[in-house]
């Protein structure tokens, strides 16, 4: 396995030259939380503000036309990055907003159906209906659905996770009363890459809407949402080298045309009178108000950057780093790794426990050595409880990480139990 990719791209990431605590060079292993940004993304966002800053889809002057064109060109580029059509892509502030948008659109459909608007019947949730989640979901793809279930009377059920971090898929779970199935493509704790194609097959057989949390897959794996056959998918720009403050939501034609809007206001309307309003039927129906224009343009630059490198190459680089780290951690005394040991179903992150040492102490010890990781429950509290872990430490890798950084990380982890006198 060659690790040349990191050395090639690192000059594009100015923050990686930073000297951090204790005079150490930064080793950034927290890309699952947020990725670092290349100059190409930083420059694209700055260029928008310097040269064409204006509101979109409103102003008829030259800057407004240029801004609108740049925004829609970005939509086209980002949609192509995930194998979707531009008209099916909606911009949000992050994946959490995107998942909430879908959940509350279903709630609005339910309320409107109960108020006599029969056109929303296929999206209405009723007592006896099931929203099927997995035990490995991030809070963003669990808490909104729990709330919607409480308001509509639908029931929440879960696809169980095995002790080694793999979904225990069974066709028996996918009953005819399942209306919504919400799953993560890749777990942000376990690293498990789920068989979305198989889940989609089950979902489509019963007419359920499959909602995908793609936060940990779109930045790292070649992803074609049309081929995956999902009804909706959400991901965040800041995890794929893009700016903060922008997320993406893919909606199938069915949901795009059929669901009522969630946020109401300017730009998403068709007509407004003192008595009532009517709404657009295209993706603009879900983009109320002034959008995050500069961030969308920056995200488009990130999509171009990753496309030019190739997601296959990015994934293989991460697999090599993760395999090296995983092999060593599994052999270290006093270390428990969460998730599968088989790399064929694992992405580029590893969550682990150090026996006798709290994850926050693990993180602080590594930070003192210049190594940035994540410690906590990673917005997946129920999963940690299921696995008998209070919390965990997580190292996550991306295209700019080197083999030497993994070796530094492993050397530091091997010292932790001795340092805290629990070895």
N, C-alpha and C positions, 0 to 999 in steps of 0.2 A: 504494500500500500504506500503510494507516494503522498507526501504531505506538502508538495510544492505550492498548492493553491494558496495557503495562508501567506506564505512569503511573497507571493505575487500581489495579493490584494491589500496587505497590511499598510502600505504607504497611502492608500486611499482613506484610511481611518485615523485622523489626527489624534483622537483621544487615546489611542493605544500607545502613544509615546509618553503618556503621562507618568510621572513619578508620584507614588501614593505613600500611604502611611509607612513610616520607618525608612523612607528613602528607597523603597522597593519599586521596581518597574511593575506597572499594572498587569495582572493576569486576569482578564475579564471572562469569568465562567458563569455569567448570569443572563445569557441571551434569551432564555425561555421567558424571563420576566420582561426584558426589553433589549433590543439589539442596538449596537452602536451604528452610527450613520457615516457613510462615505462622503467625501467632498462633493461628489456628483449630486447627491441628494440635498446637501446643505446649500450648494450653489444654485440649484434649480429653484428652491423655495425663495432664496434671497433675490434671484433674478426677477421673479414674479413681482415682488414688492418694489424693486428698483425701476422696473420697466413698464409693467402693464397693470398695476394694481387698480382694480375697479370691481364693482359688483357684476354678477353674471345674470344673464337672461332678463335683464331689466333695462340697463342703460343703452341708449342707441348711439352713443358717441364711439369714437374709434377705440378707446381703451376698453370700454365695455364689450365691444365686439371681439377684441383680442383676448380678453379674459374669458369670455364665454367659449370661444374656440379652443383655448388652451385647456379649459376644464373638461370639455367634451372629448377632446383628443386624449386627455389623461384617462377618462372613463373607458374609451375604446382600447387603450393600451393595457390597462389593468384587467379589463374583462378578458382580453386575449391571453393574458398571463395565466388565467385559471380556466381557460377553455370555455368561456361563456360569451354570450352576446352582450353588447354594450347596453341594450335596452333592459336587460335583466339585472343590472348592477346598480345598487343604491349606496350612496356614501353616508356614513354615520360618524360619530365622534370616536367610537371604538366598538369592539365586538360585543361588549356588554350591552351597549345601546342597541346594536343590531338584533341581539337575541330578545331583548325586551320589546323591541318594535314588533317582532313576530308574535310574541306572546300576547301583547296588548291588542294587536290587530285581531287575534282570535277572540280575545275577550270582547272587543267592540262588536265583532260579528255575532257573538253569542247574545249580547244585550240587544242588538238591533233585530236579530231573529225573534227574540222573545217579545219584542215590541211590534211584531207583525211583518217584518221585512223578510219575506220568505226566500229572497235571492241569496241570503247568507246561511241557509240551512246546512249546507255541506261543511261549513266552517264552525258551526255552533257546537259548543261543548255542553253536555248535559249530565245529570247524575246517571251513573252507570257507565259512562265513557271512561277510557283509560288513557292517561299520558304515561308512556313508557320511557323511563330514563335508564341510565346505567349507574352502578355504584362508584364509577371512577370519574363522574362529572365534576368539572369546575363549578364553583358556586354560581357563576354567570349563566350556566345552562341547567341549573337546578332550582335556585331560589325563585326566579320568575315563574317557572312552571308550578312550583308548590303554591305560590300565591294565586295564580290563575285557577288552579284546582280548587282552592278554598272558596273562591268567588263564584265558581260555576257548578260545583258539586261533583266534578270529575274526580277520579281516583288516580293517585300516583303509584306506579309499580316500578320495580327496578330489575334490570338484567344483572345478575350477580357477577362478582369478580372472584376468581380463584385465588388461592393463597400465593400463587406465583404471578399474579397480576394480569390474568388473561380473562376476557369476557367468557362466561359460560353460556354461549348461545344455544338456544333450543327453540325450535319452531313452535313449541307449545306456548311460549311466552307471547307470541304474536297473534293474539286472539282478535276476532272480528270487531270487538268493541274498542280496540286501540285506535284512537283518532290521531294522536301525535306521538312520534318516536323521536326523542332528542338524544343525540350521542356525540361524543368527542371522536374526532378522527384519530388523534394521537394524544394520549394522556400526558398532562403536564407534570404529573408526579411519577408515574410508572414508566413513561417512555413507550408504552405499548401502542403499536399501530393497529387499529381495529380493522376488521374486515367489513368495510362500509358497503362494498358491493353485495355481500351476502345479506347484510342487514337491509339494504335497499330492496333486494329480492323479496325478503319476507314482508317488508312494509308495503310494497306495491301489490303484493298478492292479496292483501286485506284492505287496500285503499287508504292506508294511513299516510300522513304527511311526515316525511323524514327531515328533521332539522339537524344540521351538522355544525358543531363547533370545530372550525378549521384553523384555530389560532396557532397550533403547533405543527400543522401539516403544510399549509400554503407557503410559509417561508422556507421550508426545508425539503419538501418532496415535490416531484412533478405531480401536479394536481389538475385534473380535468373534471370540473363540476358537472358538465353535461353528461359525460360518460359515467360518472358516479350515480347519476339518476336520483339526485336528492331534490327535495322541494325547496329547501333554503339552506344557506351556509353563511356563516359570519366569521370574520377574522379581523385582526387589528393591524394597522400599518406599522406601528412602532416595533412590532416583532419581526418585520421583514425588511429592515434597514430604512424604513420610512420615518416620517415625523410622528410625534405624538399628536393626538387630537384628530386623527382620522381613522375610520374603520370602514369595512366593506360588508355589504349584505347582498348576497345573490338570492333572488327569488325566481322560481319557475314561473312560466307564463300563467299557470293556474293561480298561484298565490298572488302574483303581481296584479293580475286583472281582477281577481275575486275578492281579495281582502279589503276591508275598509281602512282608511288611514289611521295613524296613531297620533302624530303631531300635526296640529292644524294651524294655519296662518297664511302668510304670503307665499306666493309662487306655486303652491300645491293646489290652488283653486282653479276651477273652470269658470265659475260665475258666482258673484256675491250680490245679494240684495239685502234689504233690511229684514226680510222675513226668513231667508234661508240661503245656504251656499251649496254649490255642487263642486265636485272635485275632479281633478285630472285622472285619467285612467292609466297613464304611463308611469315610469319610475319617478317622475316629478311629484307624484301623489305622496311619496314618502320622503321628500326633501323640502320641508317647510323652512322658510326663513333664509337668511344669508348663509350660504354653506362655507365649509372650511376649504376655501379655494386654494390657498397657497399650500396647504398640507396635501391636498389631492395631487397637485402638480409635483410636489416633492415625492409623493408615493409612486407616481408614475415613473419618476427617475429611478426609484428603487427597483421597480419591476423591470425596467430596461436593464439595469445593472445586473440583476440576478439572471435575466434571460440571456444576456451576452455570455455570462459564465456558464450557465446551464445548471438546472436544478439537479439533474442526474449527478453531475460532478460535485455539487455542494453536498448532496446526500452521501455519496461515497466517501467524501472527505470526513464528514461527521461520523459515519460508520467506523472508519478507521480509528479515529480518536476515541470513540465510545468503547469500541472493542478493547483497546489498550487499557483504558481506565477500568472497565468492567472486569476484565480478567484479573487485574491486580487487586481490585477491591474485594472480589470474591475469595481471594486467597489470604487476605489480611485477617489476623485474629481480632475478634471483637467488633467486626464490621458486619452489619446486615444490610444488604442491598434490597430495595423494594422494586418489584417488577420482574419481568422475564429475564432469564439468563441467555435466551436465544436471540442473537442479533438480527435474525431475519424478520422479527416482528417488533423490533425496538428502534426508536429514533435516538436523536443525539442528546440525551440527558440521562442523568443517573441520580436518583434520590437514595439516601442511605442513612443509617443510624450508626453512631459510635457508642458501643456499650459503656454505660456509666457516665457519659458526657452529654449534656443537653445540646440540641442542635444550635442554639444561639451561641453557646460557648465554642462549638466547632467553627461556626462562622467567624466569630471574633478572632479565634486563633489564626485562621487562614487569612483574615483581613490584615492581621499584624504582619503577615508575610507577603502582603500585596496581592492576595488572591481573593477575588470577589465571587462569592456564591450566594445562594438564597437559603435562608433557614426559616422554618415555620411549617404551617399546614398547607401553604401554597394555594389558598382558596379552595381547598378540597378536604375539609374537616371530616365529613362522613367517611371518606375513603381511608383516611388515616385511622379512624376508629375501627373500621372494618379490618384493617391490617394489624391492629393492636399497637399502633404507634401514636405517641402524643404529638409528635411533629417529626420532621426529617430535614436533613441537609441536602441541597440539590446543586449539582454542578451541571451546567448545560453548555453545549459546544456549538460553534457556528463556523462559517467559512474562514474567518480570520484567526481562529485558534491554531496553535502549532503543537507539534508533538512534544517539544521542549516544555511548553506550558502544562501539558498533561503530566509530564514527569515531575515538574515542580509541585503540582497539586498532589500527586500520589506520595511524594516524599514528605510533604507537610502533613497529610492525613496519617501517614504511618507513625508520626511522632506524637499525635494528639493524646492518646491514652497514657503514654509515658509522661507527657507534660502535666496532665491532670491527675497523675498518680493513681490510675485505675487499672493499669496493665498488670 
